[in-house]
Structures are given as C-alpha cells and as structure tokens.
Amino acid sequence: QIKVTLKSHDQASINSAEQNLPMIQDALLDLFSDQSYEAVNSIEGRQALQSDTLSTVKSLLQAETGLDAIDAVYFTSFILQ
C-alpha cells in the first residue's frame, strides 16, 4: 500500500491533478504493480520509484492538460507485505 502526495507551486496544476485523479491513480497502480519487493525494499529503490512516480504524473498531466508543474511527489505511507 502506497499513499502519494503531490507538491506544486502552481495551483492550476494541482487543480488539474485533482480533476484527473482517477487516471493518475490508474497509471500509478500500473507502475507500482510492476515493482518487485526487492526493488522497493531499499532506500535507493524507493527513491527510484519516487522519481518514476513523478515522471509518470508529469507525463500524464502534460498529455491531458498541457500542465505539468508538479514539483515533487512524496510517499506519505509505504507498506510492504
């Protein structure tokens, strides 16, 4: 289980992310499902996943809305089983 929070200094990008939340959730579910336990069980692995998550969100928002001013993503919960 992973909970993600987005950071942006551009309110329009945050609004765009909120409006496209189901699409973002689906894309991130696909991304997270492709990860192995071994890959995300280290700090380096989680940092790489965080970078991939940011890229995924920015790409999706750019394609859908032309806005991609998301500055960062944070994992506010990261539970491995």
N, CA, C and O atoms as CSV, one atom per row, in Angstrom:
chain,resi,resn,atom,element,x,y,z
A,1,GLN,N,N,0.855,-1.173,0.000
A,1,GLN,CA,C,0.000,0.000,0.000
A,1,GLN,C,C,0.892,1.224,0.000
A,1,GLN,O,O,1.800,1.350,0.823
A,2,ILE,N,N,0.626,2.122,-0.929
A,2,ILE,CA,C,1.405,3.352,-1.050
A,2,ILE,C,C,0.439,4.521,-1.164
A,2,ILE,O,O,-0.491,4.507,-1.970
A,3,LYS,N,N,0.681,5.533,-0.336
A,3,LYS,CA,C,-0.081,6.782,-0.449
A,3,LYS,C,C,0.869,7.853,-0.950
A,3,LYS,O,O,1.994,7.981,-0.467
A,4,VAL,N,N,0.401,8.621,-1.927
A,4,VAL,CA,C,1.226,9.622,-2.589
A,4,VAL,C,C,0.607,10.994,-2.417
A,4,VAL,O,O,-0.608,11.163,-2.523
A,5,THR,N,N,1.461,11.972,-2.152
A,5,THR,CA,C,1.037,13.368,-2.096
A,5,THR,C,C,1.842,14.146,-3.125
A,5,THR,O,O,3.049,13.943,-3.263
A,6,LEU,N,N,1.168,15.039,-3.849
A,6,LEU,CA,C,1.830,15.852,-4.858
A,6,LEU,C,C,2.136,17.232,-4.312
A,6,LEU,O,O,1.383,17.772,-3.501
A,7,LYS,N,N,3.256,17.805,-4.767
A,7,LYS,CA,C,3.624,19.171,-4.391
A,7,LYS,C,C,3.779,20.002,-5.657
A,7,LYS,O,O,4.399,19.572,-6.629
A,8,SER,N,N,3.203,21.205,-5.627
A,8,SER,CA,C,3.346,22.135,-6.740
A,8,SER,C,C,3.161,23.552,-6.224
A,8,SER,O,O,2.406,23.794,-5.282
A,9,HIS,N,N,3.853,24.470,-6.848
A,9,HIS,CA,C,3.661,25.887,-6.545
A,9,HIS,C,C,2.638,26.524,-7.485
A,9,HIS,O,O,2.349,27.716,-7.390
A,10,ASP,N,N,2.097,25.710,-8.392
A,10,ASP,CA,C,1.140,26.180,-9.385
A,10,ASP,C,C,-0.238,25.596,-9.077
A,10,ASP,O,O,-0.461,24.400,-9.261
A,11,GLN,N,N,-1.149,26.426,-8.616
A,11,GLN,CA,C,-2.481,25.951,-8.228
A,11,GLN,C,C,-3.222,25.318,-9.405
A,11,GLN,O,O,-3.993,24.378,-9.210
A,12,ALA,N,N,-3.004,25.810,-10.605
A,12,ALA,CA,C,-3.672,25.227,-11.780
A,12,ALA,C,C,-3.239,23.777,-11.986
A,12,ALA,O,O,-4.049,22.942,-12.389
A,13,SER,N,N,-1.986,23.476,-11.717
A,13,SER,CA,C,-1.512,22.093,-11.850
A,13,SER,C,C,-2.117,21.193,-10.786
A,13,SER,O,O,-2.447,20.040,-11.062
A,14,ILE,N,N,-2.264,21.709,-9.578
A,14,ILE,CA,C,-2.908,20.932,-8.511
A,14,ILE,C,C,-4.368,20.672,-8.888
A,14,ILE,O,O,-4.857,19.552,-8.744
A,15,ASN,N,N,-5.059,21.700,-9.367
A,15,ASN,CA,C,-6.453,21.537,-9.797
A,15,ASN,C,C,-6.547,20.505,-10.920
A,15,ASN,O,O,-7.455,19.674,-10.931
A,16,SER,N,N,-5.614,20.561,-11.854
A,16,SER,CA,C,-5.595,19.611,-12.958
A,16,SER,C,C,-5.369,18.194,-12.447
A,16,SER,O,O,-6.011,17.257,-12.922
A,17,ALA,N,N,-4.479,18.027,-11.500
A,17,ALA,CA,C,-4.220,16.709,-10.924
A,17,ALA,C,C,-5.470,16.188,-10.215
A,17,ALA,O,O,-5.805,15.009,-10.335
A,18,GLU,N,N,-6.150,17.047,-9.488
A,18,GLU,CA,C,-7.378,16.630,-8.799
A,18,GLU,C,C,-8.447,16.206,-9.801
A,18,GLU,O,O,-9.150,15.222,-9.572
A,19,GLN,N,N,-8.576,16.932,-10.900
A,19,GLN,CA,C,-9.580,16.605,-11.905
A,19,GLN,C,C,-9.253,15.310,-12.634
A,19,GLN,O,O,-10.152,14.630,-13.128
A,20,ASN,N,N,-7.987,14.969,-12.703
A,20,ASN,CA,C,-7.554,13.755,-13.404
A,20,ASN,C,C,-7.121,12.661,-12.442
A,20,ASN,O,O,-6.373,11.761,-12.824
A,21,LEU,N,N,-7.580,12.728,-11.205
A,21,LEU,CA,C,-7.155,11.789,-10.173
A,21,LEU,C,C,-7.389,10.323,-10.539
A,21,LEU,O,O,-6.485,9.513,-10.336
A,22,PRO,N,N,-8.549,9.940,-11.066
A,22,PRO,CA,C,-8.720,8.521,-11.419
A,22,PRO,C,C,-7.685,8.032,-12.428
A,22,PRO,O,O,-7.192,6.909,-12.318
A,23,MET,N,N,-7.357,8.859,-13.400
A,23,MET,CA,C,-6.368,8.492,-14.402
A,23,MET,C,C,-4.971,8.381,-13.777
A,23,MET,O,O,-4.208,7.473,-14.107
A,24,ILE,N,N,-4.651,9.299,-12.888
A,24,ILE,CA,C,-3.357,9.257,-12.192
A,24,ILE,C,C,-3.280,8.008,-11.321
A,24,ILE,O,O,-2.265,7.312,-11.323
A,25,GLN,N,N,-4.331,7.726,-10.588
A,25,GLN,CA,C,-4.342,6.544,-9.731
A,25,GLN,C,C,-4.148,5.276,-10.542
A,25,GLN,O,O,-3.409,4.383,-10.128
A,26,ASP,N,N,-4.799,5.187,-11.687
A,26,ASP,CA,C,-4.669,4.014,-12.535
A,26,ASP,C,C,-3.234,3.865,-13.049
A,26,ASP,O,O,-2.677,2.768,-13.028
A,27,ALA,N,N,-2.642,4.962,-13.509
A,27,ALA,CA,C,-1.273,4.913,-14.027
A,27,ALA,C,C,-0.288,4.526,-12.917
A,27,ALA,O,O,0.648,3.761,-13.150
A,28,LEU,N,N,-0.505,5.055,-11.723
A,28,LEU,CA,C,0.397,4.726,-10.617
A,28,LEU,C,C,0.190,3.295,-10.140
A,28,LEU,O,O,1.147,2.635,-9.733
A,29,LEU,N,N,-1.027,2.817,-10.185
A,29,LEU,CA,C,-1.285,1.422,-9.828
A,29,LEU,C,C,-0.512,0.494,-10.768
A,29,LEU,O,O,0.092,-0.484,-10.328
A,30,ASP,N,N,-0.537,0.809,-12.066
A,30,ASP,CA,C,0.237,0.018,-13.027
A,30,ASP,C,C,1.730,0.085,-12.715
A,30,ASP,O,O,2.414,-0.938,-12.726
A,31,LEU,N,N,2.233,1.283,-12.437
A,31,LEU,CA,C,3.646,1.463,-12.115
A,31,LEU,C,C,4.027,0.680,-10.869
A,31,LEU,O,O,5.029,-0.034,-10.864
A,32,PHE,N,N,3.234,0.810,-9.817
A,32,PHE,CA,C,3.557,0.152,-8.556
A,32,PHE,C,C,3.433,-1.361,-8.663
A,32,PHE,O,O,4.190,-2.092,-8.025
A,33,SER,N,N,2.499,-1.828,-9.453
A,33,SER,CA,C,2.304,-3.268,-9.618
A,33,SER,C,C,3.480,-3.935,-10.319
A,33,SER,O,O,3.723,-5.128,-10.136
A,34,ASP,N,N,4.203,-3.173,-11.115
A,34,ASP,CA,C,5.353,-3.705,-11.842
A,34,ASP,C,C,6.609,-3.834,-10.970
A,34,ASP,O,O,7.611,-4.395,-11.413
A,35,GLN,N,N,6.562,-3.325,-9.750
A,35,GLN,CA,C,7.741,-3.319,-8.881
A,35,GLN,C,C,7.865,-4.633,-8.123
A,35,GLN,O,O,6.865,-5.233,-7.729
A,36,SER,N,N,9.090,-5.069,-7.927
A,36,SER,CA,C,9.326,-6.251,-7.101
A,36,SER,C,C,9.604,-5.807,-5.668
A,36,SER,O,O,10.021,-4.675,-5.422
A,37,TYR,N,N,9.369,-6.708,-4.743
A,37,TYR,CA,C,9.641,-6.424,-3.333
A,37,TYR,C,C,11.100,-6.037,-3.142
A,37,TYR,O,O,11.408,-5.104,-2.400
A,38,GLU,N,N,11.987,-6.745,-3.805
A,38,GLU,CA,C,13.415,-6.485,-3.667
A,38,GLU,C,C,13.778,-5.082,-4.175
A,38,GLU,O,O,14.649,-4.420,-3.610
A,39,ALA,N,N,13.116,-4.640,-5.227
A,39,ALA,CA,C,13.424,-3.336,-5.819
A,39,ALA,C,C,13.042,-2.180,-4.914
A,39,ALA,O,O,13.731,-1.159,-4.899
A,40,VAL,N,N,11.966,-2.314,-4.164
A,40,VAL,CA,C,11.497,-1.194,-3.341
A,40,VAL,C,C,11.779,-1.382,-1.857
A,40,VAL,O,O,11.306,-0.600,-1.032
A,41,ASN,N,N,12.540,-2.405,-1.513
A,41,ASN,CA,C,12.831,-2.680,-0.111
A,41,ASN,C,C,14.074,-1.935,0.372
A,41,ASN,O,O,14.523,-2.156,1.497
A,42,SER,N,N,14.627,-1.072,-0.446
A,42,SER,CA,C,15.790,-0.270,-0.046
A,42,SER,C,C,15.473,1.207,-0.246
A,42,SER,O,O,14.545,1.569,-0.970
A,43,ILE,N,N,16.246,2.031,0.394
A,43,ILE,CA,C,16.056,3.484,0.239
A,43,ILE,C,C,16.278,3.883,-1.211
A,43,ILE,O,O,15.516,4.676,-1.765
A,44,GLU,N,N,17.320,3.336,-1.828
A,44,GLU,CA,C,17.610,3.672,-3.221
A,44,GLU,C,C,16.469,3.238,-4.136
A,44,GLU,O,O,16.109,3.954,-5.071
A,45,GLY,N,N,15.906,2.070,-3.868
A,45,GLY,CA,C,14.793,1.586,-4.664
A,45,GLY,C,C,13.560,2.452,-4.532
A,45,GLY,O,O,12.874,2.719,-5.518
A,46,ARG,N,N,13.274,2.894,-3.310
A,46,ARG,CA,C,12.117,3.775,-3.104
A,46,ARG,C,C,12.357,5.143,-3.737
A,46,ARG,O,O,11.423,5.753,-4.258
A,47,GLN,N,N,13.600,5.632,-3.699
A,47,GLN,CA,C,13.905,6.906,-4.346
A,47,GLN,C,C,13.739,6.803,-5.860
A,47,GLN,O,O,13.240,7.730,-6.498
A,48,ALA,N,N,14.155,5.682,-6.430
A,48,ALA,CA,C,13.969,5.476,-7.875
A,48,ALA,C,C,12.485,5.409,-8.211
A,48,ALA,O,O,12.044,5.977,-9.210
A,49,LEU,N,N,11.716,4.714,-7.376
A,49,LEU,CA,C,10.271,4.632,-7.603
A,49,LEU,C,C,9.629,6.011,-7.465
A,49,LEU,O,O,8.710,6.349,-8.212
A,50,GLN,N,N,10.106,6.798,-6.521
A,50,GLN,CA,C,9.590,8.162,-6.340
A,50,GLN,C,C,9.861,9.000,-7.593
A,50,GLN,O,O,8.996,9.757,-8.034
A,51,SER,N,N,11.043,8.866,-8.153
A,51,SER,CA,C,11.386,9.582,-9.383
A,51,SER,C,C,10.510,9.117,-10.544
A,51,SER,O,O,10.025,9.936,-11.324
A,52,ASP,N,N,10.306,7.801,-10.661
A,52,ASP,CA,C,9.432,7.265,-11.714
A,52,ASP,C,C,7.991,7.737,-11.525
A,52,ASP,O,O,7.287,8.002,-12.499
A,53,THR,N,N,7.560,7.839,-10.276
A,53,THR,CA,C,6.208,8.306,-9.977
A,53,THR,C,C,6.031,9.748,-10.433
A,53,THR,O,O,5.022,10.088,-11.051
A,54,LEU,N,N,7.011,10.594,-10.129
A,54,LEU,CA,C,6.948,11.995,-10.552
A,54,LEU,C,C,6.901,12.079,-12.079
A,54,LEU,O,O,6.097,12.828,-12.635
A,55,SER,N,N,7.748,11.324,-12.745
A,55,SER,CA,C,7.758,11.339,-14.216
A,55,SER,C,C,6.420,10.896,-14.795
A,55,SER,O,O,5.924,11.480,-15.758
A,56,THR,N,N,5.845,9.862,-14.199
A,56,THR,CA,C,4.550,9.348,-14.672
A,56,THR,C,C,3.465,10.399,-14.527
A,56,THR,O,O,2.691,10.629,-15.456
A,57,VAL,N,N,3.403,11.038,-13.367
A,57,VAL,CA,C,2.373,12.055,-13.117
A,57,VAL,C,C,2.560,13.236,-14.054
A,57,VAL,O,O,1.599,13.711,-14.658
A,58,LYS,N,N,3.797,13.714,-14.179
A,58,LYS,CA,C,4.057,14.866,-15.050
A,58,LYS,C,C,3.710,14.545,-16.505
A,58,LYS,O,O,3.102,15.367,-17.190
A,59,SER,N,N,4.086,13.375,-16.976
A,59,SER,CA,C,3.795,12.990,-18.362
A,59,SER,C,C,2.299,12.908,-18.620
A,59,SER,O,O,1.800,13.382,-19.641
A,60,LEU,N,N,1.600,12.302,-17.680
A,60,LEU,CA,C,0.157,12.154,-17.832
A,60,LEU,C,C,-0.528,13.525,-17.852
A,60,LEU,O,O,-1.380,13.780,-18.703
A,61,LEU,N,N,-0.161,14.394,-16.927
A,61,LEU,CA,C,-0.780,15.722,-16.877
A,61,LEU,C,C,-0.423,16.551,-18.102
A,61,LEU,O,O,-1.262,17.297,-18.609
A,62,GLN,N,N,0.807,16.431,-18.581
A,62,GLN,CA,C,1.215,17.166,-19.778
A,62,GLN,C,C,0.387,16.709,-20.978
A,62,GLN,O,O,-0.073,17.534,-21.768
A,63,ALA,N,N,0.200,15.419,-21.110
A,63,ALA,CA,C,-0.561,14.884,-22.241
A,63,ALA,C,C,-2.034,15.261,-22.162
A,63,ALA,O,O,-2.653,15.547,-23.187
A,64,GLU,N,N,-2.596,15.265,-20.971
A,64,GLU,CA,C,-4.031,15.517,-20.808
A,64,GLU,C,C,-4.388,16.993,-20.762
A,64,GLU,O,O,-5.418,17.399,-21.300
A,65,THR,N,N,-3.546,17.800,-20.123
A,65,THR,CA,C,-3.936,19.187,-19.851
A,65,THR,C,C,-2.932,20.235,-20.319
A,65,THR,O,O,-3.254,21.422,-20.368
A,66,GLY,N,N,-1.724,19.808,-20.662
A,66,GLY,CA,C,-0.682,20.762,-21.024
A,66,GLY,C,C,0.007,21.350,-19.805
A,66,GLY,O,O,0.924,22.159,-19.943
A,67,LEU,N,N,-0.417,20.959,-18.629
A,67,LEU,CA,C,0.194,21.447,-17.383
A,67,LEU,C,C,0.973,20.311,-16.734
A,67,LEU,O,O,0.463,19.200,-16.588
A,68,ASP,N,N,2.212,20.598,-16.347
A,68,ASP,CA,C,2.996,19.558,-15.680
A,68,ASP,C,C,3.883,20.151,-14.585
A,68,ASP,O,O,4.982,19.657,-14.333
A,69,ALA,N,N,3.405,21.200,-13.944
A,69,ALA,CA,C,4.199,21.906,-12.942
A,69,ALA,C,C,4.120,21.244,-11.566
A,69,ALA,O,O,4.009,21.925,-10.547
A,70,ILE,N,N,4.176,19.937,-11.547
A,70,ILE,CA,C,4.252,19.215,-10.286
A,70,ILE,C,C,5.726,19.184,-9.907
A,70,ILE,O,O,6.560,18.716,-10.682
A,71,ASP,N,N,6.046,19.683,-8.717
A,71,ASP,CA,C,7.442,19.805,-8.292
A,71,ASP,C,C,7.986,18.529,-7.670
A,71,ASP,O,O,9.162,18.207,-7.838
A,72,ALA,N,N,7.141,17.807,-6.958
A,72,ALA,CA,C,7.621,16.627,-6.246
A,72,ALA,C,C,6.452,15.724,-5.889
A,72,ALA,O,O,5.300,16.155,-5.843
A,73,VAL,N,N,6.775,14.473,-5.639
A,73,VAL,CA,C,5.811,13.533,-5.057
A,73,VAL,C,C,6.434,13.002,-3.776
A,73,VAL,O,O,7.647,12.813,-3.682
A,74,TYR,N,N,5.591,12.771,-2.815
A,74,TYR,CA,C,6.039,12.238,-1.530
A,74,TYR,C,C,5.229,10.997,-1.211
A,74,TYR,O,O,4.013,10.976,-1.403
A,75,PHE,N,N,5.900,9.965,-0.724
A,75,PHE,CA,C,5.219,8.780,-0.235
A,75,PHE,C,C,4.887,9.039,1.229
A,75,PHE,O,O,5.776,9.045,2.080
A,76,THR,N,N,3.623,9.251,1.518
A,76,THR,CA,C,3.204,9.525,2.888
A,76,THR,C,C,2.885,8.252,3.653
A,76,THR,O,O,2.724,8.274,4.873
A,77,SER,N,N,2.794,7.143,2.931
A,77,SER,CA,C,2.634,5.828,3.521
A,77,SER,C,C,3.201,4.829,2.538
A,77,SER,O,O,2.924,4.902,1.340
A,78,PHE,N,N,4.000,3.889,3.040
A,78,PHE,CA,C,4.637,2.900,2.171
A,78,PHE,C,C,4.691,1.600,2.951
A,78,PHE,O,O,5.583,1.394,3.774
A,79,ILE,N,N,3.725,0.717,2.685
A,79,ILE,CA,C,3.610,-0.536,3.420
A,79,ILE,C,C,3.894,-1.700,2.476
A,79,ILE,O,O,3.215,-1.861,1.462
A,80,LEU,N,N,4.880,-2.496,2.805
A,80,LEU,CA,C,5.220,-3.680,2.016
A,80,LEU,C,C,4.765,-4.922,2.752
A,80,LEU,O,O,4.905,-5.027,3.970
A,81,GLN,N,N,4.219,-5.859,2.001
A,81,GLN,CA,C,3.821,-7.134,2.605
A,81,GLN,C,C,4.363,-8.276,1.810
A,81,GLN,O,O,4.135,-9.435,2.160
